[in-house]
Amino acid sequence: METNAAHIALVVPPDRRQSATALAIARGTARLLRSLGFACLSELSLPSGRRADLVAVNARGEIWIVEIKSSAEDLRADRKWQDYRAHCDRLFFAFTRDLPCDIFPGDAGLIVADAYGACLHCEAPEHRLPAPTRKAMMLRFGMAAAQRLNRLADPQGYADGEF
């Protein structure tokens, strides 16, 4: 059956909150996470009210959070990342190769990234989430993903600030 309806391009609009460097790091890191079997969402609001740069979930139900740092100053000025540990099984920092690894905390994993890819430089220690927290995070992840897809398909169907 043919239709004359215009094809809707499902392209995510650019997020203007991050620098070009942070966006490049996020893109390369998301590519790495997908190659490891994870699905990612950027800028996911957490139950604590914080917003994580990248949250990734795999088929085993593991939840990783990646905090993106575009400069040493960005890391020094930001202490909110410590709250992310309560919402993930593993916590990582992603950054460009221009930053030295030794400025990052030793109890987080390290990902070196650019706009085209990333490598897992240092594994993050695992700290398994309690079941209720895991369920809350999985629901939050699924709801946000579905709402973002729905908004792409029907942008006029959402009020500003929704999702």
Kinemage of the C-alpha trace (Angstrom):
@kinemage 1
@onewidth
@group {chain A} dominant
@subgroup {mainchain}
@vectorlist {calphas} color= white
{ca met a 1} P 0.000 0.000 0.000
{ca glu a 2} L 1.516 3.308 -1.029
{ca thr a 3} L 1.022 6.480 0.915
{ca asn a 4} L 1.504 10.120 0.076
{ca ala a 5} L 2.386 10.974 3.655
{ca ala a 6} L 5.699 12.731 4.040
{ca his a 7} L 8.432 10.712 5.672
{ca ile a 8} L 9.287 11.922 9.130
{ca ala a 9} L 13.024 12.114 9.762
{ca leu a 10} L 13.762 10.957 13.291
{ca val a 11} L 16.790 13.127 13.950
{ca val a 12} L 17.600 14.242 17.461
{ca pro a 13} L 17.885 18.029 17.673
{ca pro a 14} L 21.253 19.292 18.931
{ca asp a 15} L 21.558 19.732 22.681
{ca arg a 16} L 22.945 23.210 23.255
{ca arg a 17} L 23.897 22.702 26.914
{ca gln a 18} L 27.297 21.133 26.207
{ca ser a 19} L 30.447 22.416 24.568
{ca ala a 20} L 31.546 21.045 21.205
{ca thr a 21} L 34.254 19.060 23.023
{ca ala a 22} L 31.739 17.501 25.426
{ca leu a 23} L 29.431 16.584 22.545
{ca ala a 24} L 32.335 14.937 20.693
{ca ile a 25} L 33.302 12.949 23.804
{ca ala a 26} L 29.670 11.857 24.288
{ca arg a 27} L 29.394 10.714 20.675
{ca gly a 28} L 32.583 8.643 20.761
{ca thr a 29} L 31.724 7.199 24.173
{ca ala a 30} L 28.221 6.221 23.036
{ca arg a 31} L 29.792 4.393 20.075
{ca leu a 32} L 32.056 2.462 22.454
{ca leu a 33} L 29.160 1.602 24.758
{ca arg a 34} L 27.064 0.357 21.820
{ca ser a 35} L 29.970 -1.864 20.741
{ca leu a 36} L 29.964 -3.318 24.274
{ca gly a 37} L 26.243 -4.150 24.035
{ca phe a 38} L 24.806 -1.132 25.843
{ca ala a 39} L 21.993 1.224 24.866
{ca cys a 40} L 22.644 4.835 25.929
{ca leu a 41} L 20.673 7.912 26.831
{ca ser a 42} L 22.243 11.306 27.303
{ca glu a 43} L 21.198 13.828 29.918
{ca leu a 44} L 19.020 11.428 31.928
{ca ser a 45} L 17.443 12.848 35.074
{ca leu a 46} L 18.138 10.663 38.100
{ca pro a 47} L 15.848 10.072 41.094
{ca ser a 48} L 18.156 12.336 43.138
{ca gly a 49} L 17.355 15.273 40.847
{ca arg a 50} L 20.813 15.235 39.246
{ca arg a 51} L 21.216 14.724 35.509
{ca ala a 52} L 23.775 12.188 34.264
{ca asp a 53} L 25.678 12.886 31.041
{ca leu a 54} L 25.305 9.310 29.738
{ca val a 55} L 23.416 6.367 31.213
{ca ala a 56} L 23.904 2.973 29.598
{ca val a 57} L 21.980 -0.283 30.088
{ca asn a 58} L 22.789 -3.720 28.685
{ca ala a 59} L 20.767 -6.922 28.226
{ca arg a 60} L 21.955 -8.251 31.618
{ca gly a 61} L 20.435 -5.184 33.282
{ca glu a 62} L 23.765 -3.585 34.175
{ca ile a 63} L 23.628 0.187 34.517
{ca trp a 64} L 26.659 2.346 33.849
{ca ile a 65} L 26.877 6.106 34.231
{ca val a 66} L 29.488 8.092 32.330
{ca glu a 67} L 30.370 11.603 33.431
{ca ile a 68} L 31.923 13.635 30.616
{ca lys a 69} L 34.763 16.013 31.429
{ca ser a 70} L 36.003 18.352 28.713
{ca ser a 71} L 38.786 19.954 30.763
{ca ala a 72} L 40.651 19.767 34.058
{ca glu a 73} L 38.737 22.866 35.175
{ca asp a 74} L 35.468 21.073 34.433
{ca leu a 75} L 36.507 18.250 36.778
{ca arg a 76} L 37.736 20.581 39.536
{ca ala a 77} L 34.542 22.652 39.484
{ca asp a 78} L 32.178 19.677 39.540
{ca arg a 79} L 31.572 17.537 42.614
{ca lys a 80} L 28.026 16.421 41.765
{ca trp a 81} L 29.335 13.286 40.043
{ca gln a 82} L 29.830 11.699 43.466
{ca asp a 83} L 26.039 11.402 43.749
{ca tyr a 84} L 25.861 9.294 40.562
{ca arg a 85} L 27.390 6.240 42.217
{ca ala a 86} L 24.102 5.553 44.033
{ca his a 87} L 22.361 5.087 40.654
{ca cys a 88} L 24.702 2.764 38.756
{ca asp a 89} L 26.663 -0.466 38.926
{ca arg a 90} L 29.759 1.223 37.490
{ca leu a 91} L 30.796 4.863 37.223
{ca phe a 92} L 33.124 6.174 34.504
{ca phe a 93} L 34.679 9.442 33.415
{ca ala a 94} L 35.049 10.085 29.693
{ca phe a 95} L 37.523 12.683 28.466
{ca thr a 96} L 39.883 13.543 25.611
{ca arg a 97} L 43.414 12.240 25.407
{ca asp a 98} L 44.610 15.776 26.196
{ca leu a 99} L 43.771 15.268 29.877
{ca pro a 100} L 46.037 13.237 32.181
{ca cys a 101} L 44.446 10.156 33.758
{ca asp a 102} L 45.894 10.884 37.191
{ca ile a 103} L 43.578 13.864 37.803
{ca phe a 104} L 40.545 11.546 37.990
{ca pro a 105} L 39.442 9.681 41.131
{ca gly a 106} L 40.852 6.168 41.436
{ca asp a 107} L 37.486 4.588 42.226
{ca ala a 108} L 35.962 5.265 38.791
{ca gly a 109} L 36.624 3.853 35.345
{ca leu a 110} L 38.231 5.918 32.609
{ca ile a 111} L 37.230 6.239 28.958
{ca val a 112} L 39.347 8.190 26.491
{ca ala a 113} L 37.213 9.467 23.612
{ca asp a 114} L 36.936 11.692 20.594
{ca ala a 115} L 34.055 12.262 18.182
{ca tyr a 116} L 34.705 9.004 16.310
{ca gly a 117} L 35.217 6.461 19.043
{ca ala a 118} L 36.599 5.690 22.466
{ca cys a 119} L 38.620 3.148 24.388
{ca leu a 120} L 38.091 1.790 27.849
{ca his a 121} L 41.317 2.928 29.501
{ca cys a 122} L 40.544 1.678 33.010
{ca glu a 123} L 37.677 -0.554 34.225
{ca ala a 124} L 35.367 0.831 36.888
{ca pro a 125} L 34.908 -1.099 40.109
{ca glu a 126} L 31.532 -2.788 40.339
{ca his a 127} L 29.099 -1.922 43.111
{ca arg a 128} L 25.804 -3.676 42.387
{ca leu a 129} L 22.655 -1.659 42.862
{ca pro a 130} L 19.943 -2.767 45.272
{ca ala a 131} L 16.938 -4.238 43.437
{ca pro a 132} L 14.563 -1.305 44.139
{ca thr a 133} L 17.113 1.222 42.841
{ca arg a 134} L 17.774 -0.899 39.740
{ca lys a 135} L 14.041 -1.112 39.030
{ca ala a 136} L 13.599 2.648 39.450
{ca met a 137} L 16.535 3.342 37.119
{ca met a 138} L 15.332 0.857 34.484
{ca leu a 139} L 11.847 2.407 34.515
{ca arg a 140} L 13.305 5.910 34.298
{ca phe a 141} L 15.549 4.851 31.394
{ca gly a 142} L 12.711 3.140 29.496
{ca met a 143} L 10.241 5.971 30.031
{ca ala a 144} L 12.723 8.623 28.928
{ca ala a 145} L 13.694 6.631 25.822
{ca ala a 146} L 10.053 6.084 24.820
{ca gln a 147} L 9.116 9.715 25.442
{ca arg a 148} L 12.075 10.938 23.377
{ca leu a 149} L 11.103 8.686 20.476
{ca asn a 150} L 7.470 9.786 20.712
{ca arg a 151} L 8.500 13.432 20.761
{ca leu a 152} L 10.595 12.947 17.622
{ca ala a 153} L 7.648 11.351 15.844
{ca asp a 154} L 5.135 13.954 17.090
{ca pro a 155} L 6.902 17.166 18.174
{ca gln a 156} L 3.651 19.143 18.352
{ca gly a 157} L 2.118 16.594 20.719
{ca tyr a 158} L 4.313 17.634 23.656
{ca ala a 159} L 4.256 20.708 25.828
{ca asp a 160} L 7.525 22.569 26.375
{ca gly a 161} L 9.590 21.086 29.175
{ca glu a 162} L 7.960 17.669 28.948
{ca phe a 163} L 10.227 14.624 28.991
